[in-house]
């Protein structure tokens, strides 16, 4: 098989066509080498999903905090919250903290 017989075959003609070569280089460039390549877009899409999850988490936290604020508008609820969370007490009270051991023997 010599070079002349190879040039006359149709797969070789298609592969060596200048338009096919330029198109192939262009596709490789756009998919892998360009600043806006497919790989970069895939990384950005993953980051967008992570940020949307982060936003949903914080929206839920905001809703819980709004509920807490609404509850704390009641003076009795405010007093209960201060006693539980910040260990506050009235002036003539004694405060005993009881911790339960969760380790089973």
Z-matrix of the N, CA and C atoms (Angstrom, degrees):
N
C 1 1.450
C 2 1.525 1 108.87
N 3 1.303 2 115.90 1 117.88
C 4 1.450 3 119.50 2 179.99
C 5 1.533 4 110.32 3 -105.92
N 6 1.280 5 116.12 4 178.97
C 7 1.460 6 122.21 5 -174.75
C 8 1.521 7 112.41 6 -66.23
N 9 1.330 8 118.41 7 -35.52
C 10 1.469 9 121.25 8 -179.65
C 11 1.522 10 111.65 9 -66.80
N 12 1.282 11 116.43 10 -41.24
C 13 1.475 12 118.42 11 179.48
C 14 1.533 13 110.76 12 -70.32
N 15 1.331 14 116.83 13 -31.42
C 16 1.460 15 120.71 14 178.03
C 17 1.530 16 111.00 15 -69.78
N 18 1.322 17 117.26 16 -37.21
C 19 1.465 18 121.44 17 179.80
C 20 1.516 19 111.84 18 -67.24
N 21 1.296 20 118.30 19 -27.17
C 22 1.459 21 121.72 20 -176.80
C 23 1.529 22 112.94 21 -82.83
N 24 1.302 23 118.93 22 -11.03
C 25 1.464 24 120.86 23 -179.70
C 26 1.526 25 109.34 24 -78.55
N 27 1.339 26 116.00 25 144.24
C 28 1.469 27 120.56 26 -173.90
C 29 1.536 28 114.02 27 -67.07
N 30 1.349 29 122.03 28 -38.41
C 31 1.480 30 118.63 29 178.25
C 32 1.529 31 111.90 30 -61.69
N 33 1.296 32 117.09 31 -38.86
C 34 1.460 33 120.44 32 178.86
C 35 1.527 34 110.95 33 -65.80
N 36 1.325 35 117.12 34 -38.34
C 37 1.467 36 121.03 35 178.54
C 38 1.531 37 110.49 36 -64.51
N 39 1.313 38 115.91 37 -39.96
C 40 1.470 39 119.73 38 -179.35
C 41 1.525 40 110.33 39 -68.64
N 42 1.324 41 116.63 40 -44.25
C 43 1.467 42 120.78 41 -177.83
C 44 1.524 43 111.52 42 -66.57
N 45 1.301 44 117.71 43 -36.31
C 46 1.462 45 120.90 44 -177.45
C 47 1.533 46 113.15 45 -88.78
N 48 1.289 47 117.41 46 1.94
C 49 1.455 48 120.44 47 176.28
C 50 1.531 49 108.56 48 -63.54
N 51 1.320 50 116.37 49 133.39
C 52 1.467 51 121.70 50 -175.04
C 53 1.532 52 111.61 51 -62.90
N 54 1.304 53 116.91 52 -35.53
C 55 1.463 54 119.96 53 -179.83
C 56 1.534 55 111.33 54 -68.99
N 57 1.303 56 115.86 55 -39.50
C 58 1.467 57 120.34 56 177.49
C 59 1.526 58 109.99 57 -65.69
N 60 1.301 59 117.91 58 -41.40
C 61 1.462 60 121.51 59 178.72
C 62 1.526 61 111.26 60 -63.17
N 63 1.314 62 116.01 61 -46.15
C 64 1.468 63 119.61 62 179.71
C 65 1.523 64 110.74 63 -64.88
N 66 1.322 65 117.37 64 -42.02
C 67 1.466 66 121.33 65 178.04
C 68 1.528 67 111.65 66 -62.57
N 69 1.309 68 117.05 67 -40.72
C 70 1.463 69 121.43 68 178.56
C 71 1.529 70 111.19 69 -63.81
N 72 1.309 71 116.51 70 -46.25
C 73 1.471 72 120.50 71 178.13
C 74 1.524 73 109.90 72 -62.01
N 75 1.319 74 116.70 73 -42.77
C 76 1.466 75 120.61 74 179.77
C 77 1.529 76 111.68 75 -61.87
N 78 1.324 77 117.14 76 -44.08
C 79 1.473 78 121.18 77 -179.54
C 80 1.527 79 110.49 78 -64.84
N 81 1.309 80 116.75 79 -44.39
C 82 1.471 81 119.67 80 177.99
C 83 1.525 82 110.52 81 -62.04
N 84 1.325 83 116.02 82 -42.30
C 85 1.468 84 120.25 83 178.90
C 86 1.521 85 110.81 84 -61.24
N 87 1.324 86 117.89 85 -46.79
C 88 1.464 87 121.21 86 -175.78
C 89 1.535 88 112.05 87 -71.16
N 90 1.311 89 117.89 88 -32.55
C 91 1.455 90 119.70 89 -177.97
C 92 1.524 91 113.27 90 -79.85
N 93 1.313 92 118.66 91 -34.11
C 94 1.451 93 119.81 92 -170.40
C 95 1.530 94 115.25 93 -123.40
N 96 1.302 95 119.27 94 -32.26
C 97 1.463 96 120.57 95 -169.51
C 98 1.520 97 114.78 96 -102.91
N 99 1.286 98 118.45 97 -22.05
C 100 1.454 99 121.96 98 -175.03
C 101 1.525 100 111.55 99 -74.75
N 102 1.313 101 116.70 100 158.73
C 103 1.470 102 122.23 101 177.15
C 104 1.528 103 111.03 102 -63.90
N 105 1.305 104 117.85 103 -31.64
C 106 1.460 105 122.80 104 179.05
C 107 1.527 106 110.93 105 -104.08
N 108 1.310 107 116.70 106 41.40
C 109 1.455 108 121.07 107 -175.28
C 110 1.527 109 111.44 108 -72.85
N 111 1.303 110 114.17 109 169.35
C 112 1.463 111 121.05 110 178.38
C 113 1.524 112 110.75 111 -60.86
N 114 1.298 113 117.73 112 -39.86
C 115 1.461 114 121.69 113 -179.71
C 116 1.532 115 111.27 114 -63.35
N 117 1.315 116 116.38 115 -40.69
C 118 1.461 117 120.46 116 178.26
C 119 1.516 118 110.59 117 -65.67
N 120 1.307 119 117.20 118 -42.27
C 121 1.467 120 120.83 119 178.69
C 122 1.517 121 111.05 120 -63.36
N 123 1.319 122 117.07 121 -37.74
C 124 1.463 123 120.32 122 178.85
C 125 1.524 124 110.80 123 -64.96
N 126 1.333 125 117.90 124 -40.58
C 127 1.468 126 121.81 125 176.77
C 128 1.524 127 110.62 126 -63.89
N 129 1.329 128 116.54 127 -41.85
C 130 1.467 129 119.95 128 179.15
C 131 1.524 130 111.31 129 -64.66
N 132 1.323 131 117.71 130 -39.08
C 133 1.465 132 120.42 131 178.28
C 134 1.522 133 111.42 132 -64.27
N 135 1.327 134 117.97 133 -38.75
C 136 1.462 135 120.97 134 176.44
C 137 1.525 136 110.66 135 -64.52
N 138 1.318 137 116.64 136 -41.17
C 139 1.465 138 120.56 137 178.82
C 140 1.530 139 110.73 138 -65.54
N 141 1.312 140 117.45 139 -38.28
C 142 1.469 141 121.42 140 177.44
C 143 1.519 142 110.48 141 -62.29
N 144 1.337 143 117.76 142 -42.16
C 145 1.461 144 120.87 143 178.32
C 146 1.519 145 111.43 144 -63.01
N 147 1.335 146 117.15 145 -42.10
C 148 1.460 147 120.86 146 177.77
C 149 1.526 148 110.90 147 -62.26
N 150 1.314 149 116.85 148 -43.12
C 151 1.467 150 120.32 149 -179.14
C 152 1.521 151 111.67 150 -68.44
N 153 1.323 152 118.12 151 -35.69
C 154 1.461 153 120.40 152 176.46
C 155 1.525 154 110.80 153 -65.89
N 156 1.323 155 117.33 154 -38.32
C 157 1.466 156 121.00 155 175.48
C 158 1.521 157 109.85 156 -63.34
N 159 1.320 158 117.03 157 -42.60
C 160 1.460 159 122.84 158 178.41
C 161 1.528 160 110.71 159 -61.46
N 162 1.311 161 116.86 160 -42.42
C 163 1.466 162 121.75 161 179.06
C 164 1.527 163 110.48 162 -64.36
N 165 1.332 164 117.60 163 -44.43
C 166 1.469 165 120.86 164 178.73
C 167 1.522 166 111.43 165 -61.07
N 168 1.325 167 116.63 166 -41.60
C 169 1.465 168 120.91 167 178.80
C 170 1.525 169 110.28 168 -60.01
N 171 1.317 170 116.68 169 -46.02
C 172 1.461 171 120.17 170 -177.58
C 173 1.531 172 112.16 171 -72.07
N 174 1.309 173 117.81 172 -30.21
C 175 1.469 174 119.58 173 173.90
C 176 1.519 175 110.79 174 -63.94
N 177 1.327 176 116.28 175 -39.35
C 178 1.469 177 119.87 176 176.85
C 179 1.521 178 110.72 177 -65.68
N 180 1.334 179 117.08 178 -41.36
C 181 1.464 180 120.37 179 177.91
C 182 1.534 181 110.79 180 -62.89
N 183 1.317 182 117.53 181 -39.11
C 184 1.464 183 121.55 182 178.79
C 185 1.516 184 110.06 183 -64.13
N 186 1.329 185 117.71 184 -41.53
C 187 1.465 186 121.18 185 178.89
C 188 1.527 187 110.60 186 -63.06
N 189 1.326 188 117.13 187 -41.67
C 190 1.464 189 120.68 188 178.31
C 191 1.526 190 110.27 189 -64.55
N 192 1.317 191 116.80 190 -42.49
C 193 1.465 192 120.10 191 179.41
C 194 1.529 193 111.81 192 -65.60
N 195 1.336 194 117.48 193 -36.23
C 196 1.465 195 120.09 194 176.81
C 197 1.521 196 110.82 195 -64.17
N 198 1.346 197 116.54 196 -39.87
C 199 1.458 198 120.00 197 176.45
C 200 1.525 199 110.67 198 -62.17
N 201 1.320 200 116.42 199 -42.48
C 202 1.468 201 120.90 200 178.91
C 203 1.521 202 110.75 201 -62.63
N 204 1.307 203 117.16 202 -41.89
C 205 1.469 204 120.66 203 179.36
C 206 1.525 205 110.55 204 -63.47
N 207 1.322 206 116.16 205 -40.99
C 208 1.467 207 119.27 206 177.86
C 209 1.532 208 110.98 207 -63.31
N 210 1.327 209 116.81 208 -40.35
C 211 1.462 210 120.15 209 178.46
C 212 1.525 211 111.34 210 -65.77
N 213 1.319 212 117.57 211 -36.38
C 214 1.466 213 121.68 212 -175.83
C 215 1.520 214 113.34 213 -74.98
N 216 1.309 215 117.86 214 -4.95
C 217 1.459 216 120.05 215 175.16
C 218 1.521 217 111.22 216 -70.61
N 219 1.335 218 117.01 217 -21.76
C 220 1.458 219 122.67 218 174.93
C 221 1.533 220 107.95 219 -82.44
N 222 1.343 221 117.96 220 131.94
C 223 1.463 222 121.18 221 -175.04
C 224 1.529 223 111.89 222 -66.04
N 225 1.331 224 117.92 223 -37.00
C 226 1.467 225 119.77 224 179.13
C 227 1.531 226 110.79 225 -66.64
N 228 1.285 227 115.67 226 -40.04
C 229 1.468 228 119.98 227 178.68
C 230 1.529 229 110.66 228 -67.36
N 231 1.323 230 116.50 229 -37.13
C 232 1.460 231 121.19 230 177.68
C 233 1.525 232 110.35 231 -63.75
N 234 1.320 233 116.51 232 -42.55
C 235 1.461 234 120.90 233 178.67
C 236 1.529 235 110.73 234 -63.78
N 237 1.325 236 117.32 235 -44.10
C 238 1.463 237 121.47 236 178.61
C 239 1.533 238 110.93 237 -61.26
N 240 1.315 239 116.21 238 -43.04
C 241 1.472 240 120.98 239 -179.87
C 242 1.535 241 110.47 240 -63.54
N 243 1.326 242 116.74 241 -43.44
C 244 1.467 243 120.28 242 -179.65
C 245 1.523 244 110.86 243 -64.69
N 246 1.321 245 116.91 244 -38.64
C 247 1.466 246 120.27 245 179.23
C 248 1.532 247 111.08 246 -67.38
N 249 1.316 248 117.15 247 -42.00
C 250 1.471 249 120.35 248 -176.07
C 251 1.522 250 112.87 249 -76.02
N 252 1.305 251 116.60 250 -46.23
C 253 1.467 252 119.94 251 -172.72
C 254 1.529 253 113.23 252 -84.71
N 255 1.313 254 116.82 253 -38.58
C 256 1.460 255 120.30 254 -172.71
C 257 1.520 256 113.29 255 -112.34
N 258 1.340 257 116.90 256 5.62
C 259 1.456 258 123.60 257 177.63
C 260 1.528 259 112.56 258 54.13
N 261 1.320 260 116.27 259 38.29
C 262 1.456 261 121.04 260 177.41
C 263 1.522 262 109.57 261 -80.79
N 264 1.334 263 115.16 262 156.53
C 265 1.458 264 119.60 263 -179.52
C 266 1.515 265 109.08 264 -145.48
N 267 1.324 266 114.09 265 163.96
C 268 1.457 267 118.97 266 174.35
C 269 1.519 268 108.83 267 -75.78
N 270 1.317 269 116.02 268 168.44
C 271 1.458 270 120.19 269 -172.24
C 272 1.530 271 113.12 270 -63.04
N 273 1.309 272 119.37 271 -39.83
C 274 1.458 273 122.19 272 -175.20
C 275 1.530 274 112.89 273 -101.58
N 276 1.301 275 117.91 274 23.59
C 277 1.457 276 121.05 275 -178.35
C 278 1.524 277 110.43 276 -106.88
N 279 1.314 278 114.64 277 154.05
C 280 1.460 279 120.95 278 169.97
C 281 1.518 280 107.39 279 -106.83
N 282 1.286 281 116.29 280 142.64
C 283 1.454 282 121.36 281 -176.86
C 284 1.522 283 109.22 282 -115.34
N 285 1.323 284 116.24 283 124.47
C 286 1.460 285 122.19 284 178.10
C 287 1.525 286 108.21 285 -116.30
N 288 1.300 287 116.04 286 124.93
C 289 1.455 288 121.25 287 179.15
C 290 1.518 289 107.65 288 -101.51
N 291 1.319 290 115.97 289 122.60
C 292 1.457 291 121.25 290 -179.55
C 293 1.523 292 107.67 291 -111.58
N 294 1.308 293 116.00 292 120.67
C 295 1.454 294 120.89 293 178.04
C 296 1.517 295 108.14 294 -108.66
N 297 1.303 296 116.14 295 134.78
C 298 1.452 297 121.37 296 179.34
C 299 1.516 298 108.84 297 -95.19
N 300 1.319 299 114.76 298 133.84
C 301 1.465 300 120.08 299 177.90
C 302 1.527 301 107.90 300 -81.86
N 303 1.320 302 117.01 301 122.47
C 304 1.452 303 120.67 302 -176.92
C 305 1.517 304 112.62 303 -93.25
N 306 1.311 305 117.46 304 -3.88
C 307 1.463 306 120.81 305 -179.17
C 308 1.519 307 108.28 306 -85.96
N 309 1.315 308 116.00 307 122.88
C 310 1.468 309 120.87 308 178.88
C 311 1.523 310 109.27 309 -89.99
N 312 1.324 311 115.76 310 137.93
C 313 1.461 312 119.76 311 -179.95
C 314 1.488 313 111.12 312 -104.38
